[in-house]
Amino acid sequence: MFKAAPTVSSWQSTRPFRLLRAQRAQRGGAAGTSRVQRRQTVTSCEAEKEPGWKDYGFYSVMRKSALGRMGDDLKLEFADSKAAEWVVKIMDLEQKYVDKVKVVKERQTPHDEEAVAAEVAQWIASSPVFMFSFKACPWCVKAKQLLNDAGIDFDSIEVDDLGEKGPWVQNALAQMTGRTSMPNVFINGTCIGGCTDGIPTGYPGVKAMTESGDLQKMLGAQQAPVESTAE
């Protein structure tokens, strides 16, 4: 017997989205405004806060969505959910069929690419573990949690907090690593990929490497506990 499709998708039925719908219902949206009007207002505000960012790809949708505005606790819950697995599959398909490195480069505003690349290299060299992150990205929050849980010190920078320089940094990383997505994590100057995705050279990303202990081994003596020499 045919069953009518549910009115709420499995994505929207996850706890983070249920909470956000409840919050929206309590607020009643913006009184006297339509959804389109509220969306235009949000988009206008974001454009003012984020000069230089030009929308493209799935992350731009996620950044402006309810997901992007969640607190870190809800982002972590989402990153561990089944819905997140589907989002990853969508982004994998996007990466497969769209040359995002080329797209990022073509959308740049004029700037000194060599100077930005040099600054990015300085950031990477400044710490044994350095992460380039997007504040709206659940997998960036998850990668930080994994490193913290493993007792690994790291430094990070929120690329989408850099204003006009943000896309320039993203472009420099794309040219350097072939990755446009965040997090983009470096261990002793070597890119190991993101949270759950790696790079073609063989590093599988933070999650797999912390769970296997390979990340800790890669760091070596720099983060190993000091053994006592006292007799």
Residue frames as a rotation matrix with the C-alpha (Angstrom) as fourth column:
MET 1
0.571 0.821 0.000 0.00
0.821 -0.571 0.000 0.00
0.000 0.000 -1.000 0.00
PHE 2
-0.086 -0.619 0.781 1.31
0.549 -0.683 -0.481 3.41
0.831 0.387 0.399 -0.93
LYS 3
0.290 0.093 -0.953 2.35
0.923 -0.291 0.252 5.56
-0.253 -0.952 -0.170 2.01
ALA 4
0.899 0.058 0.435 2.46
0.198 -0.938 -0.285 9.33
0.391 0.342 -0.854 1.86
ALA 5
-0.098 -0.994 0.039 5.92
0.542 -0.086 -0.836 10.82
0.835 -0.060 0.547 2.23
PRO 6
0.127 0.107 -0.986 6.60
0.973 -0.204 0.104 12.25
-0.190 -0.973 -0.130 5.68
THR 7
0.880 0.283 0.382 6.28
0.366 -0.916 -0.164 15.99
0.303 0.284 -0.910 5.98
VAL 8
0.691 -0.708 0.143 9.59
-0.661 -0.540 0.522 16.26
-0.292 -0.455 -0.841 7.82
SER 9
0.547 -0.547 -0.634 12.70
-0.356 0.533 -0.768 14.80
0.758 0.645 0.097 6.18
SER 10
0.705 -0.363 -0.609 15.14
0.652 0.669 0.357 12.59
0.278 -0.649 0.708 8.08
TRP 11
-0.386 -0.844 0.372 17.62
0.622 -0.536 -0.571 15.46
0.682 0.011 0.731 7.87
GLN 12
-0.306 0.323 0.896 15.21
-0.381 -0.903 0.196 17.90
0.873 -0.281 0.399 9.51
SER 13
0.742 0.651 -0.160 14.20
-0.146 0.390 0.909 15.37
0.654 -0.651 0.384 12.17
THR 14
-0.097 -0.829 -0.551 17.67
0.688 0.344 -0.639 15.29
0.719 -0.441 0.536 13.74
ARG 15
0.264 0.286 -0.921 17.82
0.953 -0.222 0.204 16.90
-0.146 -0.932 -0.332 17.18
PRO 16
-0.695 -0.556 -0.455 19.75
0.505 -0.829 0.240 20.06
-0.511 -0.063 0.857 16.15
PHE 17
-0.875 0.388 0.290 17.13
0.067 -0.497 0.865 20.89
0.480 0.776 0.409 13.54
ARG 18
0.065 0.916 -0.397 14.24
0.776 0.204 0.596 20.12
0.627 -0.347 -0.698 15.90
LEU 19
-0.059 -0.162 -0.985 15.69
0.880 -0.475 0.025 22.58
-0.472 -0.865 0.171 18.40
LEU 20
-0.930 -0.338 -0.142 16.16
0.225 -0.833 0.505 25.24
-0.289 0.438 0.851 15.74
ARG 21
-0.522 0.815 0.251 12.57
0.333 -0.077 0.940 24.84
0.786 0.574 -0.231 14.54
ALA 22
0.236 0.600 -0.765 11.36
0.949 0.029 0.315 25.20
0.211 -0.800 -0.562 18.13
GLN 23
-0.436 -0.475 -0.764 13.45
0.633 -0.766 0.115 28.36
-0.640 -0.433 0.634 18.57
ARG 24
-0.971 0.088 0.223 12.06
0.132 -0.580 0.804 29.78
0.200 0.809 0.552 15.32
ALA 25
-0.145 0.985 -0.097 8.50
0.622 0.167 0.765 28.99
0.769 0.051 -0.637 16.42
GLN 26
0.119 0.131 -0.984 9.08
0.957 -0.281 0.078 30.78
-0.266 -0.951 -0.159 19.74
ARG 27
-0.743 -0.456 -0.489 10.44
0.313 -0.883 0.349 33.83
-0.591 0.106 0.799 17.96
GLY 28
0.376 0.921 0.102 7.61
0.440 -0.081 -0.894 33.67
-0.815 0.381 -0.436 15.45
GLY 29
0.115 -0.433 0.894 10.10
0.969 -0.147 -0.196 34.64
0.216 0.889 0.403 12.76
ALA 30
-0.932 -0.287 -0.223 10.30
0.322 -0.936 -0.141 38.37
-0.169 -0.203 0.965 12.32
ALA 31
-0.168 0.972 -0.168 6.81
0.619 -0.028 -0.785 39.73
-0.767 -0.235 -0.597 13.02
GLY 32
0.572 0.552 -0.607 5.14
-0.086 -0.695 -0.714 41.20
-0.815 0.461 -0.350 9.95
THR 33
-0.117 -0.657 -0.744 7.77
-0.923 -0.206 0.326 39.91
-0.368 0.725 -0.583 7.52
SER 34
0.880 0.378 -0.289 7.67
-0.470 0.786 -0.402 37.07
0.075 0.489 0.869 5.02
ARG 35
0.657 -0.667 0.352 10.26
0.385 0.698 0.604 34.29
-0.648 -0.262 0.715 4.84
VAL 36
0.409 -0.497 0.765 11.66
0.844 -0.113 -0.524 35.86
0.347 0.860 0.374 1.67
GLN 37
0.682 -0.119 0.721 11.99
-0.175 -0.985 0.003 39.25
0.710 -0.128 -0.693 3.38
ARG 38
0.849 -0.392 0.355 13.71
-0.343 0.103 0.934 37.67
-0.403 -0.914 -0.047 6.39
ARG 39
0.545 -0.661 0.515 16.07
0.725 0.680 0.106 35.77
-0.420 0.316 0.851 4.07
GLN 40
0.492 -0.340 0.801 16.95
0.535 -0.609 -0.586 38.94
0.687 0.717 -0.118 2.16
THR 41
0.822 -0.158 0.547 17.73
-0.469 -0.734 0.492 40.69
0.323 -0.661 -0.677 5.45
VAL 42
0.738 -0.564 0.371 20.01
0.035 0.580 0.814 37.86
-0.674 -0.588 0.448 6.62
THR 43
0.458 -0.567 0.685 21.79
0.888 0.334 -0.317 37.71
-0.049 0.753 0.657 3.26
SER 44
0.652 -0.170 0.739 22.29
0.139 -0.931 -0.337 41.48
0.745 0.322 -0.584 3.27
CYS 45
0.840 -0.328 0.432 23.80
-0.528 -0.315 0.789 41.40
-0.123 -0.891 -0.437 6.77
GLU 46
0.615 -0.632 0.471 26.12
0.404 0.766 0.501 38.53
-0.678 -0.118 0.726 5.85
ALA 47
0.535 -0.406 0.741 27.32
0.748 -0.180 -0.639 40.36
0.393 0.896 0.207 2.75
GLU 48
0.727 -0.246 0.641 28.24
-0.337 -0.941 0.020 43.35
0.598 -0.231 -0.767 4.92
LYS 49
0.750 -0.423 0.509 30.08
-0.472 0.197 0.859 41.17
-0.463 -0.885 -0.052 7.46
GLU 50
0.261 -0.619 0.741 31.94
0.338 0.778 0.530 39.08
-0.904 0.112 0.412 4.90
PRO 51
0.644 -0.064 -0.763 33.44
-0.621 -0.626 -0.472 41.27
-0.447 0.777 -0.443 2.18
GLY 52
-0.322 -0.842 -0.434 35.22
-0.935 0.212 0.283 39.37
-0.146 0.497 -0.855 -0.55
TRP 53
-0.702 0.122 0.701 33.30
-0.007 0.984 -0.178 36.11
-0.712 -0.130 -0.690 -0.09
LYS 54
-0.381 0.579 -0.721 31.42
-0.923 -0.193 0.333 35.05
0.054 0.792 0.608 -3.20
ASP 55
0.181 0.573 0.800 28.85
-0.638 0.687 -0.348 32.30
-0.748 -0.448 0.489 -3.01
TYR 56
0.052 -0.027 -0.998 29.52
-0.831 0.553 -0.058 28.99
0.554 0.833 0.007 -4.72
GLY 57
-0.607 -0.401 -0.686 29.31
-0.151 0.906 -0.396 25.35
0.780 -0.137 -0.611 -3.80
PHE 58
0.201 0.752 -0.627 27.52
0.461 0.492 0.738 23.47
0.864 -0.438 -0.248 -1.06
TYR 59
-0.411 -0.401 -0.819 29.43
0.907 -0.091 -0.411 25.08
0.091 -0.912 0.401 1.81
SER 60
-0.957 0.086 0.277 28.09
-0.069 -0.995 0.071 28.53
0.282 0.049 0.958 0.93
VAL 61
-0.019 0.996 -0.093 24.58
-0.222 0.086 0.971 27.11
0.975 0.039 0.219 1.35
MET 62
0.236 0.063 -0.970 25.48
0.764 0.605 0.225 25.47
0.601 -0.794 0.094 4.65
ARG 63
-0.751 -0.630 -0.200 27.19
0.625 -0.578 -0.526 28.63
0.215 -0.520 0.827 5.94
LYS 64
-0.805 0.487 0.339 24.02
-0.443 -0.873 0.204 30.67
0.395 0.014 0.919 5.54
SER 65
-0.042 0.830 -0.556 21.71
0.014 0.556 0.831 27.93
0.999 0.027 -0.035 6.80
ALA 66
0.782 0.381 0.493 20.47
-0.505 -0.077 0.860 27.17
0.365 -0.922 0.132 10.30
LEU 67
0.796 -0.529 -0.293 23.31
0.577 0.811 0.103 24.66
0.183 -0.251 0.951 10.53
GLY 68
-0.072 -0.890 0.450 25.92
0.593 -0.401 -0.698 27.37
0.802 0.217 0.557 10.11
ARG 69
-0.092 0.110 0.990 24.36
-0.492 -0.869 0.051 29.40
0.866 -0.482 0.134 12.93
MET 70
0.778 0.369 -0.508 24.24
0.175 0.649 0.740 26.54
0.603 -0.665 0.441 15.45
GLY 71
0.583 -0.609 0.538 26.37
-0.798 -0.303 0.521 26.54
-0.154 -0.733 -0.663 18.58
ASP 72
-0.346 -0.845 -0.408 29.40
-0.880 0.443 -0.170 24.27
0.324 0.300 -0.897 18.68
ASP 73
-0.613 0.139 0.778 27.59
-0.436 0.761 -0.480 21.65
-0.658 -0.634 -0.406 20.78
LEU 74
0.489 0.856 0.167 24.90
-0.236 0.314 -0.919 21.24
-0.840 0.410 0.356 18.12
LYS 75
0.433 -0.431 -0.791 27.50
-0.891 -0.070 -0.449 21.29
0.138 0.899 -0.415 15.33
LEU 76
-0.667 -0.707 0.233 29.28
-0.741 0.663 -0.110 18.39
-0.077 -0.246 -0.966 17.06
GLU 77
-0.234 0.671 0.703 26.02
-0.185 0.679 -0.710 16.48
-0.954 -0.296 -0.034 17.37
PHE 78
0.734 0.497 -0.463 25.32
-0.504 -0.058 -0.862 17.08
-0.455 0.866 0.208 13.70
ALA 79
0.013 -0.835 -0.550 28.83
-0.989 0.069 -0.129 16.00
0.146 0.546 -0.825 12.65
ASP 80
-0.848 -0.317 0.425 28.19
-0.432 0.878 -0.206 12.60
-0.308 -0.358 -0.881 14.29
SER 81
0.012 0.972 0.233 24.71
-0.407 0.218 -0.887 12.17
-0.913 -0.085 0.399 12.75
LYS 82
-0.108 0.079 0.991 23.48
0.713 0.700 0.022 10.22
-0.692 0.709 -0.132 9.73
ALA 83
0.884 0.467 -0.034 22.50
0.335 -0.680 -0.652 13.52
-0.328 0.565 -0.757 8.12
ALA 84
0.419 -0.814 -0.403 26.16
-0.598 -0.581 0.552 14.55
-0.683 0.010 -0.730 8.14
GLU 85
-0.331 -0.530 0.780 27.08
0.210 0.765 0.609 11.41
-0.920 0.366 -0.142 6.22
TRP 86
0.389 0.561 0.731 24.74
0.857 0.072 -0.511 12.47
-0.340 0.825 -0.453 3.42
VAL 87
0.917 -0.116 -0.381 26.18
-0.169 -0.980 -0.108 15.99
-0.360 0.164 -0.918 3.39
VAL 88
-0.035 -0.995 0.095 29.68
-0.399 0.101 0.911 14.51
-0.916 -0.006 -0.400 3.05
LYS 89
-0.192 0.026 0.981 28.50
0.689 0.715 0.116 12.43
-0.699 0.698 -0.155 0.09
ILE 90
0.827 0.527 0.194 27.06
0.522 -0.593 -0.613 15.54
-0.208 0.609 -0.766 -1.58
MET 91
0.689 -0.624 -0.369 30.31
-0.526 -0.781 0.337 17.44
-0.499 -0.038 -0.866 -1.08
ASP 92
-0.233 -0.755 0.612 32.32
0.019 0.626 0.779 14.46
-0.972 0.193 -0.132 -2.40
LEU 93
0.226 0.405 0.886 30.22
0.889 0.287 -0.358 14.52
-0.399 0.868 -0.295 -5.57
GLU 94
0.975 0.110 -0.192 30.70
0.054 -0.960 -0.274 18.26
-0.214 0.257 -0.942 -5.85
GLN 95
0.249 -0.964 -0.089 34.47
-0.519 -0.210 0.829 17.78
-0.818 -0.160 -0.553 -5.51
LYS 96
-0.188 -0.295 0.937 34.40
0.443 0.826 0.349 15.05
-0.877 0.480 -0.024 -8.17
TYR 97
0.182 0.425 0.887 32.55
0.975 0.041 -0.220 17.02
-0.130 0.904 -0.407 -10.83
VAL 98
0.960 0.128 0.249 33.58
0.162 -0.979 -0.123 20.62
0.228 0.159 -0.961 -10.10
ASP 99
-0.007 -1.000 0.004 37.14
0.785 -0.008 -0.620 21.93
0.620 -0.001 0.785 -10.34
LYS 100
0.828 0.461 -0.320 36.83
0.552 -0.568 0.610 23.91
0.100 -0.682 -0.725 -7.11
VAL 101
-0.013 -0.905 -0.425 40.50
0.716 -0.305 0.628 24.93
-0.698 -0.296 0.652 -7.11
LYS 102
-0.697 -0.191 0.691 39.92
0.688 -0.448 0.570 26.63
0.201 0.873 0.444 -10.46
VAL 103
0.293 0.908 0.301 36.64
0.675 -0.419 0.607 28.16
0.677 0.025 -0.736 -9.30
VAL 104
0.632 -0.110 -0.767 38.24
0.676 -0.407 0.615 29.63
-0.380 -0.907 -0.183 -6.17
LYS 105
-0.440 -0.891 -0.107 41.09
0.679 -0.409 0.609 31.13
-0.587 0.195 0.786 -8.18
GLU 106
-0.548 0.266 0.793 38.78
0.688 -0.396 0.608 32.65
0.476 0.879 0.034 -10.78
ARG 107
0.508 0.858 0.077 36.65
0.614 -0.422 0.667 34.35
0.605 -0.292 -0.741 -8.09
GLN 108
-0.074 -0.626 -0.776 39.54
0.965 -0.240 0.101 36.17
-0.250 -0.742 0.622 -6.43
THR 109
0.982 0.182 -0.057 39.62
0.171 -0.972 -0.162 39.93
-0.085 0.149 -0.985 -6.04
PRO 110
0.507 -0.846 0.166 42.95
0.048 -0.165 -0.985 41.52
0.860 0.508 -0.043 -7.04
HIS 111
0.900 -0.301 0.314 45.70
-0.368 -0.142 0.919 40.91
-0.232 -0.943 -0.239 -4.47
ASP 112
0.012 -0.973 -0.231 49.35
-0.959 0.054 -0.277 39.98
0.282 0.225 -0.933 -4.09
GLU 113
0.825 0.411 -0.389 49.14
-0.346 0.910 0.227 36.18
0.447 -0.053 0.893 -4.29
GLU 114
0.065 -0.889 -0.453 52.81
0.266 0.453 -0.851 35.66
0.962 -0.066 0.266 -3.44
ALA 115
-0.623 -0.282 0.730 52.55
-0.522 -0.545 -0.656 37.76
0.583 -0.790 0.192 -0.27
VAL 116
0.335 0.822 0.460 49.43
-0.934 0.223 0.280 35.90
0.128 -0.523 0.842 0.89
ALA 117
0.741 -0.117 -0.661 51.04
-0.031 0.978 -0.208 32.52
0.670 0.175 0.721 0.14
ALA 118
-0.352 -0.936 -0.011 54.08
0.063 -0.012 -0.998 33.57
0.934 -0.352 0.063 2.17
GLU 119
-0.404 0.284 0.870 51.87
-0.868 -0.420 -0.266 34.56
0.290 -0.862 0.415 5.11
VAL 120
0.722 0.682 -0.115 50.03
-0.637 0.721 0.272 31.23
0.269 -0.123 0.955 4.93
ALA 121
0.368 -0.684 -0.629 53.37
0.202 0.720 -0.664 29.42
0.908 0.117 0.403 4.94
GLN 122
-0.605 -0.578 0.547 54.42
-0.356 -0.418 -0.836 31.39
0.712 -0.701 0.047 8.04
TRP 123
0.157 0.747 0.646 51.23
-0.981 0.045 0.187 30.36
0.110 -0.663 0.740 9.86
ILE 124
0.831 0.179 -0.527 51.81
-0.235 0.971 -0.041 26.72
0.505 0.158 0.849 8.97
ALA 125
0.013 -0.945 -0.327 55.42
0.268 0.318 -0.909 26.86
0.963 -0.076 0.258 10.16
SER 126
-0.243 -0.117 0.963 54.46
-0.671 -0.697 -0.254 28.57
0.700 -0.708 0.091 13.42
SER 127
0.088 0.370 0.925 53.08
-0.922 0.382 -0.065 25.41
-0.377 -0.847 0.375 15.07
PRO 128
-0.879 -0.400 0.260 53.62
-0.308 0.892 0.330 21.63
-0.364 0.210 -0.907 14.83
VAL 129
-0.490 0.802 0.341 49.85
0.856 0.516 0.017 21.32
-0.162 0.300 -0.940 14.36
PHE 130
-0.804 0.229 -0.549 48.08
-0.221 -0.972 -0.081 24.13
-0.552 0.056 0.832 12.51
MET 131
-0.390 0.777 0.495 44.46
0.844 0.516 -0.144 24.15
-0.367 0.361 -0.857 11.35
PHE 132
-0.952 0.291 -0.092 42.74
-0.301 -0.842 0.447 26.45
0.053 0.454 0.890 8.90
SER 133
-0.684 0.726 -0.076 39.07
0.647 0.555 -0.523 26.44
-0.337 -0.407 -0.849 9.88
PHE 134
-0.550 0.671 0.497 35.62
-0.056 -0.623 0.780 27.78
0.833 0.402 0.380 8.99
LYS 135
-0.910 0.172 0.377 33.66
-0.403 -0.157 -0.902 28.81
-0.096 -0.973 0.212 12.09
ALA 136
0.007 0.998 -0.061 30.35
-0.978 -0.006 -0.211 27.68
-0.211 0.061 0.976 10.53
CYS 137
0.001 -0.091 -0.996 31.66
-0.659 0.749 -0.069 24.21
0.752 0.656 -0.059 9.64
PRO 138
0.814 0.376 0.442 30.66
-0.580 0.490 0.651 21.27
0.028 -0.787 0.617 11.91
TRP 139
0.826 -0.523 -0.210 33.65
0.454 0.838 -0.303 19.22
0.334 0.155 0.930 10.76
CYS 140
-0.058 -0.824 0.563 36.05
-0.067 -0.559 -0.826 21.97
0.996 -0.086 -0.023 11.81
VAL 141
0.232 0.235 0.944 34.53
-0.929 -0.233 0.286 21.89
0.287 -0.944 0.164 15.30
LYS 142
0.983 0.173 0.052 34.77
-0.181 0.954 0.239 18.08
-0.008 -0.244 0.970 15.26
ALA 143
0.461 -0.880 -0.111 38.43
0.370 0.305 -0.878 18.12
0.806 0.364 0.466 14.19
LYS 144
-0.177 -0.493 0.852 39.27
-0.573 -0.652 -0.497 20.45
0.800 -0.576 -0.167 17.08
GLN 145
0.577 0.457 0.677 37.46
-0.817 0.331 0.472 18.16
-0.008 -0.825 0.565 19.51
LEU 146
0.940 -0.239 -0.245 39.36
0.175 0.951 -0.255 15.12
0.294 0.197 0.935 18.21
LEU 147
0.046 -0.978 0.202 42.70
0.154 -0.193 -0.969 16.88
0.987 0.076 0.141 18.68
ASN 148
-0.078 -0.005 0.997 41.75
-0.858 -0.509 -0.069 18.06
0.507 -0.861 0.035 22.16
ASP 149
0.830 0.472 0.297 40.56
-0.557 0.720 0.413 14.58
-0.019 -0.508 0.861 23.15
ALA 150
0.749 -0.620 -0.235 43.88
0.440 0.730 -0.523 13.15
0.496 0.288 0.819 21.94
GLY 151
0.684 -0.473 -0.555 45.78
0.437 -0.343 0.832 15.69
-0.584 -0.811 -0.028 24.07
ILE 152
-0.144 -0.724 0.675 47.35
0.989 -0.076 0.129 17.31
-0.042 0.686 0.727 21.02
ASP 153
-0.006 0.048 -0.999 48.11
0.286 -0.957 -0.048 21.02
-0.958 -0.286 -0.008 21.15
PHE 154
-0.220 -0.050 0.974 47.30
0.975 -0.012 0.220 22.97
0.000 0.999 0.051 18.02
ASP 155
-0.609 0.097 -0.788 46.90
0.000 -0.993 -0.122 26.49
-0.794 -0.074 0.604 16.69
SER 156
-0.238 0.601 0.763 44.13
0.948 0.314 0.048 27.51
-0.211 0.735 -0.645 14.32
ILE 157
-0.862 0.077 -0.501 42.73
-0.135 -0.988 0.081 30.43
-0.488 0.137 0.862 12.41
GLU 158
0.049 0.953 0.300 39.14
0.532 0.229 -0.815 31.01
-0.845 0.200 -0.496 11.29
VAL 159
-0.760 -0.438 0.479 39.45
0.614 -0.246 0.750 31.78
-0.211 0.864 0.456 7.58
ASP 160
-0.085 0.805 0.587 35.93
0.767 -0.323 0.555 33.20
0.636 0.497 -0.590 7.36
ASP 161
0.658 0.211 -0.723 36.84
0.665 -0.614 0.425 35.75
-0.355 -0.760 -0.544 10.06
LEU 162
-0.321 -0.939 -0.124 39.55
0.704 -0.324 0.633 37.30
-0.634 0.116 0.764 7.86
GLY 163
0.288 0.501 -0.816 37.21
-0.168 -0.812 -0.558 39.50
-0.943 0.297 -0.150 5.82
GLU 164
0.768 0.033 -0.639 38.46
-0.626 -0.165 -0.762 40.18
-0.131 0.986 -0.106 2.30
LYS 165
-0.249 -0.962 -0.108 41.65
-0.968 0.251 0.000 38.23
0.028 0.105 -0.994 3.00
GLY 166
0.035 0.321 0.946 39.68
-0.513 0.818 -0.259 35.04
-0.857 -0.477 0.194 3.71
PRO 167
0.931 0.339 0.136 39.14
-0.055 0.499 -0.865 34.04
-0.362 0.798 0.483 0.05
TRP 168
0.492 -0.828 -0.271 42.77
-0.753 -0.248 -0.609 34.91
0.437 0.503 -0.745 -0.65
VAL 169
-0.332 -0.587 0.739 43.94
-0.881 0.472 -0.021 32.51
-0.337 -0.658 -0.674 2.06
GLN 170
0.415 0.569 0.709 41.54
-0.221 0.820 -0.529 29.84
-0.883 0.063 0.466 0.76
ASN 171
0.946 -0.097 -0.308 43.01
-0.306 0.037 -0.951 30.30
0.104 0.995 0.005 -2.72
ALA 172
0.047 -0.996 0.069 46.59
-0.954 -0.065 -0.294 30.05
0.297 -0.053 -0.953 -1.42
LEU 173
-0.246 -0.070 0.967 45.73
-0.617 0.780 -0.101 26.80
-0.747 -0.622 -0.235 0.39
ALA 174
0.764 0.598 0.241 44.01
-0.164 0.542 -0.824 25.47
-0.624 0.590 0.512 -2.75
GLN 175
0.714 -0.565 -0.415 47.08
-0.561 -0.106 -0.821 26.13
0.419 0.818 -0.393 -4.87
MET 176
-0.219 -0.863 0.455 49.30
-0.968 0.133 -0.214 24.60
0.124 -0.487 -0.864 -2.18
THR 177
-0.665 -0.018 0.747 47.31
-0.439 0.818 -0.372 21.47
-0.604 -0.575 -0.551 -1.31
GLY 178
-0.877 0.411 -0.248 44.62
-0.076 0.391 0.917 21.01
0.474 0.823 -0.312 -3.96
ARG 179
-0.368 0.754 -0.545 41.97
0.923 0.366 -0.118 21.42
0.110 -0.546 -0.830 -1.23
THR 180
-0.549 0.268 0.791 39.44
-0.050 -0.956 0.288 24.23
0.834 0.119 0.539 -0.96
SER 181
0.514 0.836 -0.193 37.45
0.101 0.165 0.981 22.77
0.852 -0.524 0.000 1.95
MET 182
-0.431 -0.550 0.715 38.05
-0.694 -0.304 -0.653 23.28
0.577 -0.778 -0.251 5.65
PRO 183
0.715 -0.689 -0.115 39.42
-0.299 -0.451 0.841 22.17
-0.631 -0.567 -0.529 7.97
ASN 184
0.722 -0.662 -0.202 42.80
-0.030 0.262 -0.965 22.04
0.691 0.702 0.169 6.30
VAL 185
0.928 -0.277 0.248 45.22
-0.237 0.073 0.969 20.58
-0.286 -0.958 0.002 8.83
PHE 186
0.464 -0.858 -0.219 49.01
-0.360 0.043 -0.932 20.59
0.809 0.511 -0.289 8.76
ILE 187
0.959 -0.282 0.031 51.32
0.105 0.456 0.884 18.39
-0.263 -0.844 0.467 10.85
ASN 188
0.100 -0.988 -0.119 54.93
0.313 -0.082 0.946 19.57
-0.944 -0.132 0.301 10.92
GLY 189
-0.393 -0.241 -0.887 54.22
-0.552 -0.709 0.438 21.50
-0.735 0.662 0.146 7.72
THR 190
-0.996 0.048 -0.070 52.59
-0.024 0.639 0.769 18.56
0.081 0.768 -0.636 5.89
CYS 191
-0.304 0.953 0.002 48.91
-0.948 -0.302 0.097 18.67
0.093 0.028 0.995 4.91
ILE 192
-0.967 0.024 0.254 46.99
-0.034 0.975 -0.222 15.64
-0.253 -0.223 -0.941 6.18
GLY 193
-0.572 0.804 0.161 43.58
0.480 0.169 0.861 16.71
0.665 0.570 -0.482 4.85
GLY 194
-0.225 0.618 0.753 40.51
-0.569 -0.711 0.413 17.61
0.791 -0.336 0.512 6.86
CYS 195
-0.134 0.268 0.954 38.45
-0.958 0.211 -0.194 15.94
-0.254 -0.940 0.229 9.56
THR 196
0.324 0.353 0.878 37.06
-0.207 0.932 -0.298 12.87
-0.923 -0.085 0.375 7.81
ASP 197
0.978 -0.029 0.208 38.61
0.209 0.240 -0.948 13.32
-0.022 0.970 0.241 4.37
GLY 198
0.293 -0.952 -0.086 42.25
0.435 0.053 0.899 13.08
-0.851 -0.300 0.430 3.42
ILE 199
0.347 -0.296 -0.890 44.47
-0.761 -0.644 -0.082 13.94
-0.549 0.706 -0.448 0.48
PRO 200
0.877 0.094 -0.472 45.57
-0.419 0.632 -0.653 11.88
0.237 0.770 0.593 -2.55
THR 201
-0.049 -0.992 -0.116 49.10
-0.710 0.116 -0.695 11.41
0.703 0.048 -0.710 -1.15
GLY 202
-0.270 -0.025 -0.963 47.70
0.209 0.974 -0.084 9.00
0.940 -0.224 -0.258 1.42
TYR 203
-0.998 -0.033 -0.044 46.99
0.050 -0.229 -0.972 10.91
0.022 -0.973 0.230 4.63
PRO 204
-0.498 0.866 -0.037 43.34
0.677 0.415 0.608 10.18
0.542 0.278 -0.793 5.59
GLY 205
0.070 0.556 0.828 42.54
-0.154 -0.814 0.560 13.19
0.986 -0.167 0.028 7.80
VAL 206
-0.438 -0.315 0.842 42.34
-0.779 -0.333 -0.530 13.95
0.448 -0.889 -0.099 11.53
LYS 207
0.471 0.725 0.503 39.69
-0.880 0.424 0.214 11.40
-0.058 -0.543 0.838 12.56
ALA 208
0.911 -0.113 -0.396 41.37
-0.021 0.948 -0.318 8.35
0.412 0.298 0.861 11.08
MET 209
0.060 -0.998 -0.017 44.85
0.051 0.020 -0.998 9.43
0.997 0.059 0.052 12.10
THR 210
-0.294 -0.124 0.948 44.01
-0.887 -0.334 -0.319 10.20
0.357 -0.934 -0.012 15.73
GLU 211
0.686 0.637 0.352 42.10
-0.719 0.666 0.196 6.92
-0.110 -0.387 0.915 16.07
SER 212
0.850 -0.402 -0.341 44.98
0.183 0.832 -0.524 4.89
0.494 0.383 0.780 14.61
GLY 213
0.694 -0.630 -0.349 47.67
0.328 -0.155 0.932 6.82
-0.641 -0.761 0.099 16.48
ASP 214
0.210 -0.638 0.741 49.38
0.975 0.076 -0.211 7.74
0.078 0.766 0.637 13.21
LEU 215
0.653 0.051 0.756 48.97
0.159 -0.985 -0.071 11.46
0.740 0.167 -0.651 13.86
GLN 216
0.919 -0.329 0.218 50.68
-0.295 -0.207 0.933 11.13
-0.262 -0.921 -0.287 17.23
LYS 217
0.432 -0.786 0.442 53.48
0.662 0.609 0.437 9.12
-0.613 0.104 0.784 15.59
MET 218
0.398 -0.228 0.889 53.83
0.778 -0.430 -0.458 11.76
0.487 0.874 0.006 12.87
LEU 219
0.862 -0.060 0.503 54.35
-0.262 -0.902 0.342 14.40
0.433 -0.426 -0.794 15.54
GLY 220
0.225 -0.826 -0.516 57.01
0.404 0.561 -0.722 12.18
0.886 -0.046 0.461 17.11
ALA 221
-0.302 -0.498 -0.813 59.12
0.925 0.054 -0.376 13.45
0.231 -0.866 0.444 19.96
GLN 222
-0.760 -0.020 0.650 57.79
0.054 -0.998 0.032 17.00
0.648 0.059 0.759 19.60
GLN 223
-0.009 0.834 0.552 54.64
-0.792 -0.343 0.505 16.07
0.610 -0.433 0.664 21.51
ALA 224
0.209 0.030 -0.978 55.75
0.280 0.956 0.089 12.88
0.937 -0.293 0.191 23.28
PRO 225
0.970 0.153 0.191 55.86
-0.136 -0.309 0.941 12.95
0.203 -0.939 -0.279 27.11
VAL 226
0.120 -0.981 0.151 59.29
-0.714 -0.191 -0.674 13.53
0.690 -0.027 -0.723 28.61
GLU 227
0.664 0.062 -0.745 60.62
0.288 0.899 0.331 10.42
0.690 -0.434 0.579 30.34
SER 228
0.863 -0.330 0.383 62.27
-0.500 -0.451 0.739 10.81
-0.071 -0.829 -0.555 33.70
THR 229
0.337 -0.829 -0.447 66.01
-0.168 0.414 -0.895 10.08
0.926 0.376 0.001 33.85
ALA 230
0.054 -0.289 0.956 66.11
-0.975 -0.223 -0.013 9.98
0.217 -0.931 -0.294 37.64
GLU 231
-0.401 -0.278 -0.873 67.39
-0.151 0.960 -0.236 6.72
0.904 0.037 -0.426 39.16
